[in-house]
Amino acid sequence: MGGIQSYQWGASYPDMVERIAPFAGVAKTWPQTFVVLEGMKAALMVAVRFDASKLNQLTSADMRAVGRVYAGWGLSQAFYRKELYRELGFDSLTDFIAGVWEDTFMKIDPHNALAMLWTGQFADISANPSYNGDFDEALKSIKALACVMPGSTDLFCTADDNEYEAKLIPNAVFNPIESIWGHLAGRGINRTDNQFIDDNLKRLLALSPNG
């Protein structure tokens, strides 16, 4: 959701924001992204049999299933096929799922998770009185120099969605992170991806906002 925040600043304050560099994020929650987040929410809600009156019964242990659901979306098929989790110190796929996905999500308060999932599902830079749901107009209003960097194998904040968005932003460059680290290409884990992002940020900062 950090990526969408940069788009939001650009759309909400077009005369103030000079540069934005969203990576691994989209300007609104596209339908497939909504479905992914719905699956994560369902994995948590099943613990209380989808009874919203029992949300106070949720515990961090219930987040285990959410982590397992996200494990299939956070990284690409190629990442798993090439067993790159071994580079992170895990000897097996099951150890990786437990040691990263389960452990990470079980540290998140389940109620905070539900709030974040709701926010993620309904995020849209045009959902405000300034644009009244006109998404294309919101993108066109962004005057900032923009470097849009999706992960090329991101499975739910897809490069295709970002390409659509970038084409409508007047001063945008569409520059995918060619990586098999999926959504995590933008998370600071892989040195090559980090270098790509850093290089593009330096180029963006060197450009004059006045052309």
C-alpha positions in Angstrom: 0.0 0.0 0.0 3.0 2.3 0.1 3.0 2.4 -3.7 -0.6 3.5 -3.9 0.2 6.3 -1.3 2.7 7.8 -3.7 0.1 7.8 -6.5 -2.3 9.4 -4.0 0.0 12.2 -3.1 0.6 12.9 -6.8 -3.1 13.0 -7.6 -4.2 14.9 -4.5 -1.4 17.5 -4.6 -0.4 17.8 -8.3 1.1 21.3 -7.9 3.2 20.3 -5.0 4.5 16.8 -5.6 7.5 16.9 -8.0 8.4 13.2 -8.2 6.9 9.9 -7.4 8.5 6.4 -7.7 5.9 3.7 -6.9 7.3 0.2 -7.0 5.4 -3.0 -6.5 2.2 -1.1 -6.0 -0.8 0.0 -8.0 -3.0 3.2 -8.1 -6.1 1.3 -7.2 -7.1 -2.2 -6.2 -7.8 -4.0 -9.5 -10.3 -6.8 -9.5 -7.8 -9.7 -9.3 -6.0 -8.0 -6.5 -9.3 -7.7 -4.6 -9.8 -11.5 -5.0 -6.4 -12.3 -3.7 -7.0 -10.2 -0.6 -10.4 -11.7 -0.2 -8.8 -15.1 0.0 -6.5 -14.0 2.7 -9.4 -12.5 4.6 -11.4 -15.7 4.3 -8.4 -17.8 5.7 -8.7 -15.7 8.8 -12.4 -15.5 9.1 -12.9 -19.2 8.8 -11.4 -19.4 12.3 -14.6 -17.8 13.7 -16.8 -19.5 11.1 -17.3 -16.2 9.3 -19.2 -14.8 12.3 -18.3 -11.1 12.6 -19.6 -11.0 16.2 -16.8 -13.3 17.2 -13.9 -11.3 15.9 -12.6 -10.8 19.5 -11.9 -14.5 19.6 -9.2 -14.2 16.8 -5.7 -14.7 17.9 -2.3 -14.4 16.3 -2.2 -18.2 15.8 -5.1 -17.8 13.4 -2.9 -15.8 11.2 -0.9 -18.9 10.3 -3.4 -19.8 7.5 -3.2 -16.3 6.1 0.5 -16.6 5.8 0.2 -19.8 3.9 -2.3 -18.3 1.5 -0.1 -15.3 0.8 2.9 -17.6 0.3 1.5 -18.5 -3.1 1.1 -14.9 -4.2 4.0 -13.0 -2.7 6.6 -14.8 -4.9 6.6 -16.1 -8.4 6.4 -19.6 -9.7 9.9 -19.3 -11.0 11.2 -18.4 -7.5 9.8 -21.6 -6.1 10.8 -23.7 -9.1 14.4 -22.6 -8.7 14.3 -23.1 -5.0 15.6 -19.6 -4.3 14.4 -19.9 -0.7 17.7 -21.8 -0.2 19.5 -18.4 -0.6 17.6 -17.3 2.5 18.9 -20.1 4.6 16.0 -22.6 4.2 16.7 -26.2 3.3 13.2 -27.1 2.2 10.0 -25.6 0.9 8.0 -26.5 4.1 10.7 -24.9 6.3 10.5 -21.7 4.2 6.7 -21.6 4.4 6.8 -22.0 8.2 9.9 -19.9 8.8 9.0 -16.9 6.7 5.3 -16.9 5.8 3.8 -18.4 9.0 6.2 -16.7 11.3 5.8 -13.2 9.7 2.0 -13.3 9.7 1.7 -14.7 13.2 3.4 -11.6 14.5 0.6 -9.4 13.0 -2.5 -8.7 15.2 -5.4 -10.4 13.3 -7.7 -7.3 13.8 -5.0 -5.1 12.3 -4.8 -7.5 9.5 -8.5 -7.3 8.8 -8.3 -3.5 8.8 -5.3 -3.6 6.4 -7.0 -6.1 4.1 -10.1 -3.9 3.9 -8.0 -0.9 3.1 -6.2 -2.8 0.5 -9.3 -4.0 -1.1 -10.9 -0.6 -1.4 -7.9 1.6 -2.2 -8.4 3.9 -5.2 -6.8 7.3 -5.8 -10.0 8.5 -7.4 -12.4 7.6 -4.6 -12.7 11.1 -3.3 -14.6 14.3 -4.0 -11.8 15.6 -6.3 -12.3 12.9 -8.9 -15.6 11.2 -7.9 -14.4 7.8 -9.1 -12.9 8.9 -12.4 -9.7 6.8 -12.2 -8.3 7.8 -15.5 -8.8 11.5 -14.8 -7.0 11.1 -11.4 -4.0 9.5 -13.2 -3.9 12.2 -15.9 -3.9 14.9 -13.2 -0.6 13.7 -11.8 2.0 16.3 -12.9 5.0 14.7 -11.1 7.8 13.1 -12.8 7.1 9.4 -12.2 9.1 6.2 -12.4 6.7 3.3 -12.2 8.5 0.1 -11.2 6.4 -3.1 -10.9 7.9 -6.4 -10.3 7.8 -8.2 -13.7 6.5 -11.4 -12.0 4.3 -9.8 -9.4 1.2 -11.9 -9.3 -1.3 -9.5 -7.8 0.1 -6.0 -8.3 0.8 -6.8 -11.9 3.0 -5.1 -14.4 0.1 -5.0 -16.8 -2.0 -2.9 -14.4 0.9 -0.6 -13.8 1.5 -0.2 -17.5 -2.1 1.0 -18.0 -1.6 3.5 -15.2 1.8 4.8 -16.4 0.4 5.5 -19.9 -2.1 7.9 -18.4 0.4 9.8 -16.2 1.8 12.6 -18.5 5.4 12.4 -17.2 5.7 8.7 -16.3 8.3 6.2 -17.3 7.3 2.5 -17.1 10.3 0.5 -15.9 9.6 -3.0 -14.6 12.0 -4.7 -12.2 13.0 -7.8 -14.2 12.9 -10.2 -11.3 11.5 -13.6 -10.3 11.0 -12.4 -6.7 7.4 -11.5 -7.5 5.9 -8.9 -5.2 8.9 -9.1 -3.0 11.1 -7.5 -5.7 10.2 -4.2 -4.0 10.8 -5.4 -0.5 14.6 -4.9 -0.2 15.5 -8.5 0.0 17.3 -9.2 -3.3 20.5 -7.2 -3.9 20.0 -7.1 -7.7 16.5 -5.7 -7.4 17.6 -3.2 -4.8 20.3 -1.9 -7.1 17.8 -1.6 -10.0 15.5 0.5 -7.8 18.3 2.6 -6.4 19.6 3.4 -9.9 16.2 4.5 -11.1 15.6 6.6 -8.0 18.9 8.4 -8.6 18.0 9.1 -12.2 14.6 10.4 -11.1 16.1 12.7 -8.5 18.6 14.0 -11.1 15.8 15.1 -13.5 14.5 18.7 -13.3 10.8 18.8 -12.5 10.5 21.8 -14.9 11.9 19.9 -17.9 
